[in-house]
């Protein structure tokens, strides 16, 4: 007969002493506390992400004097997010999610302050460096979704990820719609109008870091490891679909064909998120410039970007249930189809704010489907021992793809126009669905 779990490894939860005797009851108690902290954090973090993204291209166009460089801010802060994804993942694996996320937000706040200083002094090198540092906030925001999935059973991870993402909606929608207000406040204190959103971004990232440090207790990743040590299994290998075999069960395979076959699911998850990020960043980055070129002001920019970012996060509860009901692979494929439609619609929008608004909403929904599906799949494919590091590596690829999308978008629009950007983005988005279908066909054949 197996020995009972050693629950002395678990700290006694205040106000719920019975939970310590039952590891799963302790897990539920800890998950409730973790989710409350993450929801608060994501509200502030979402505002920080959206405020800077909305005007970054316009600020760069002002200081650099060229549309060709308008995609540079998105490229820089997504490149900074790439480095931060590795850093946050590395720190989280060694010290836990709480210090990793808190430090990431603090670095993002420092970057936002640097952008404000650069705009005030018209110092281009400082602007470029600060935009990279500011990207740490974006990477940290995305890494929070993994923290929400650490303490839930595999069959409910889609919903856990979606809850964290939907909490971002409040801040993400509010941020762009505060462009006019923050711009007026910046002018009132003798700062450039376009620096106002970055003042907001710096402040809310600092608040998000403080909330994380104070409230993200117990640490979800460290607690999951403790629960694993006392015998609580959060994964259910027999229920995992054929093409989504857990990484840990095949990591030691020696045959080259098996090595590739077993790792296809992880490649699929990463590919879906990478391409979705590249498409989303490319189209979103140039939308404010496209609107300005057609005579629309900051109000129109704020409204459309706000709708887009809301669509990135608001559908998360439905997406999470779809992931748990069907499979991460199927939802990722659906995301590719929606992204193709969005990119084609954006390219054909011309000066119509209504059509462009619909396209940007679809762009957000497609990104959400790919991100939630891919996140659940990556989490299923990793063990507790290497989860944070692997997730950081995947997010590195996501951030680099965003950097490439942002950097190339300005050049494509300058050379061939916004319609051409939509066609290129649609082609990339189509690869998401094609890769999923190919992997699923091979899995069924084998």
N, C-alpha and C positions, 0 to 999 in steps of 0.2 A: 504494500500500500504506500503511495507517495506521501512524503512528509508534508505537513501543512505549510503554507507560505510564511516566510519570516517577516511579519508585518512590523517588526521593530525597526526595519530600515526606513519606514515611512514616518515623517513627522506627524504629530497629532494635530488635526485641523481644529482651529478654535471654533467652538460652538457646535461641533459635530463629532464628538469623541467616538461614536460608533463606527464612523467611516474608516478609521485606522484598522479595525478588525477585518474589514472587507476591502481588499485592494480595488475592486471595481467601483465600490461606493466612494472610495477615496479619489479614484480617477474622475468620477462624475463631479465631485465637489471641486476638485482642482480645475477641471475644464470650465466650470461655470465662472470661477474667479478669473481664469485666463481670458475667456471670451469677453467678460465685462471690461477688462483692462484694454484688450485689443480694440474693442469697439470705440472707446474713448480716444485712444491713440490714433486710430485711423481717421476719425473725424478731423482732427487737427492736421494730420499728415496729408490727407487728401487736399485740404486747402493750400498747403505749402506746395504740393506738386502742381496743382492746376494753375495757381496764380502766376508762377514763373513761366510755365510752358506757354501760356496764352500770349505773352508779349516778348518772349525771348528773341524771336525772329525779327520783330519790329525794332527792338533795341539794337540788335546787330546791324540791321540795315541802316539805322541812323548813324551809328559810330563808324561803320566801315564804308558807308556811302555806295553800297552796291547790293542789288538783289541776289547776285551770285553767292554772296556770303550769308544770305538770310538763313540758310540751313545749318550754318556753323554752330549756333547755340545748342540746337537739339543734338548735333553730333558730339559736341563737347560734354554736355551734361549726361548723355547716355554713355560716352566713353568713361566719364568719371563714375557713373553707376556701375560700369563693368568692373572697375577696380574695387569699388565699394562692395559689390556682391561677393567677391572673393574674400575681402577683409571681414565682412560681417559673417559670412559662412565659417571662416576659419576661427574667429573669436567665439562664435556661437557653439561650435563643436567642442572647443576647449573649456569655455567658461559658462556656457548656457545662452539661451535666447535673450534673456534680459540685458546683460551687458553688451552683447553684440548689437542689438537693436538700439539701445540707448546711445551708444557711441556713434552709430551711424546717423541718427537724427541730429546729434550735436555737430557732427561734421557738416551735414547739410545746412544747418543754421548758419554756421560760419561762412559757408560758400555764398549763401544769400546775402549776408552782410557785405561780403566782398564785392558782389555785383553792384550793390547800391553805391559803394564807395567808388568803384570804377566808373559808373555812369555819371556820378557827380563831378569827377575829375577828368572825364573823357580819356581815361587811361586804358587803351585797348589791350595791352598785355595782361593787366590786372583783370580785366573783364574776362578774357579767355581762360585764365587760370581759375578764376572764381567760379565760372560756369562749370568747370570740371568738378570742383569741390562740391558745388551745389547738387550735382548729380547723386551724391551719397544719400540724400534724402529720398530720392526716387527709388533707389535700390533698396533702401531700408523699408520703405512703404510696401514694396512687393514681397520682401522677405517675411513680413508679418503674416502673410497667408500660410506659410509653412508652420509658423508657431501655432496657428489655429488648428492645424491637422495633427499635431504631435500626440495628443491625448485622446483621439477618437478612434473607434474601430474602423477598419478598412472600408466597410460597407457604408460608412457615413462621412467619409472624408470630403466628398463633393460638397455636401451641405455645410460642413465646417469651413471650408475654404470660401464658399460663397458668402457666409455670414460676415467674415472679415472683410471681404471685398465690398459688400453692400454698405458697410459702415463708412467706407470711404466716400460714398455718394454725397453725403451732406456737405462735407468740406469741398469735395471736388466740384460740385455744382455751384457752391457759394463763391469759391475763389474767382473764377472768371467773371462772375456777375458783380464783383467788387472792383473791377478794373477802373471804372470811372471814379468811384469813391476814393480808392487808394491813390489814383493819379492826382486827384484834386488835393488830397492831404499832402502828397509829396511836393506839389507846387507851393502849397501854403508854407512849407518849411524850407523853401528854396532848393528843392531837389528836382531833378528831371522828372517829368510826368511818368515816363515809362519805368522809372525805378520804384514807383509806389508798390506794385505787386510783389517785388522782391523784398521790400520791407516787411510786408505781410508774411511772405514765405519764410523769411528768417525767424520771425517771431513764433509762428505756429510750429515750425520744426523744433524750436527750442522747447516749447510747451510739450510737444509729443515725446521728446526725449525725457523730460522730467517725469511725465506720467508713466512712461515705460519703466523708468528706474524705480519709481515709488510703488506702482501697483501690479506689475507683472510678477506676482508671487502666488504660488510657487512657480518656479521656472518650468515651462512645459516640457522642454527637451530633457532636462535633468530628471524631472519627475517621471517621464516615460521610461527612462533608463532604470530608475529605481523600481518601477512597477514591473519591468521586464525581469529584474533581478529576483523579485519575489514570485515570479511565475505567471504574471498576468499577460496573456497573449493578445496584442492588439491587431494582429494580422491573422487572416484566415486563409492560408494557402489553398485548401481544397476548393474554395469558392472563387478563386481568381481565374478569369478567362484564360484560354490557351495562349493567346498572344500577349499576355500580361504577366508572365511568370515572375515571381519576386527575384530581384537581382541577387540576393544573398544565396539563393539555392543553386545558382548556376555560375557563380563567380570563379569557381575553380576548374571549370571545364577546360580540357586541353585540346580537343579536336578543333581545328580552325573553323570548319563549317558550323559546328555547334556554337563556337564562341560568337560568331557573327549572328547566327540565328537567334541565340538567346538574348543578344543585346539590341536586337531590332526595336523592341518596345521602348527602351530608353532613348534610342536615337529618334524614334518617332515622336516621343513626347517633347524632346528638345527641339526637333525640327519644326513642329507645329507652333511652339511658342516663339521660336526665333523668327520664322517667316511672318507670323502675325504681328510681331513687334516692328519689324522692318516696314511692313506695309502701313501699319497704323501711324508710325512716327513720320514717315515720308509724306503722307497725305495731310496729316494734321499740321505739320510744321509749315507747309506752304499755304494752308488755307487762310490764315490772317493776311499774308502778303497778297494773295489772290483777291481777297475782299477789299483790301485797301486800294489795289490797282483799279478796282471797279467803283471807287468812290464811296465805299462804306466806312463808317467810323468805328470807334472802339466799342460802342454799344452793340453793333451787329456782330463784331468779332467775339465779344464776351458771351452773347447769347448762343451763338452757334457752337463755340468751343465748350460752353457750359453744357449744352445739350449732348454734345459728343462725349464728354467725360462722364456725364450722368449715365449715358448708355453703356459706357465701359464697365460700370459697376452696378447699376440698379438692377439689371436682369439676373444678378448672381444667385438669388434664392431659387429661381426657376432653373437656371443652368445647373446648380448643384444637385437638385433633385433629378434632372435628366441624366447627369453623370452617374449618379447612384442607381438609377433605374435601368439605364442601358449600359454604356461602357465609356470610359474616357476616350477611347479611339474614335468611336462613332460621333461623339460631340465635337472632338477636334476637327473631324472631317466636315461636319456641318458648319463649323466656324470658317473653314476655307471657302465654302460656297457663298456665305454671307459677305465675306471680305471681297470676293470677286465682284459681286453685285455692287457693293459700296464704292469700290474704286472706279468702276465704269460709270456709275451715276455721278460721282464727283467730277470726273473728267468731262462729262457732258453738261455740267450744270451751267457753265458760262457765268453770267452776272446774276443769276437767280439765287437769291438767298434761301428761298424755300426749298429748291432742289438740292442745294448744297447742304442745307440743314438736315434733310432726309438722308443724304449720302453719309454725312458725318455721324448720324445716329446709327445707321447700319454698320458703319466702320467700327463704332464702339461695341455693338452687339457681337460682331464677328470676332473681335479681339477678346471679348469676355468668354465666348464659347471655347476658343482655342486655349486661353490661359487657364480657365478652371479645369477643363479636361486634361490639359498637359500637366498641371500641378498635381492633380490627384494621381495621375499615372506615375509621375516621377516619385512621389511619396510612396506609392505601392511598391516601386521597384528598388527601394533603398532599405538598408538595415539601419538600426539605431546607431550603430558604431560609425557609419560613414555618411549618414543622412545629411547633416548640415553642410559638410564639405561638398558632397555631390550636388546638392541644391544650389550652393553658391556657384559651382562651376557651370551649371545649366543657366543660371541667371547671368553669368558672365557672357555666355553666348547670346542671350536675349538682349543684353545691354549693348554688346558690340553690333548686333544687327540693327538695333535702334540708331546707333551712332552712324552706321553706314547709310541707313535710310535717310536720316536727317541731313547728312553731309551731301549725299548725291541728289537729294530732292531739289535743292537750290540750283544746282548745275543743270538738271534736266529741264526745269521750268525756264531758266534763262536761255537754254539752247533751243527748246522745242515747244515750250508752253505747258500750261497746267493740264491740258487734255492728254498730252503725251505722258505726263506723270501718272495719270489715272490708268492708262493702258499698261504701263510697266508694272505698276502696283498690282493690277488685276492678274497679270501673268505670274507674278510671284505668289499671290494668294492661291492661285489654282494648283500650285505645287503641293500645298498643304493637303488638299483632298486627294490628289493623285498618289502621294506617298502613303497615305493611310490606306487607300484601297489596295495598293500593291502589297503592303505588308499583310493585310487581312486575307487577301487571296492566297498568298504563300502559306500563311498559317493554316488556312482551311485545307490546302492541298497536302500539307505535311501531316 
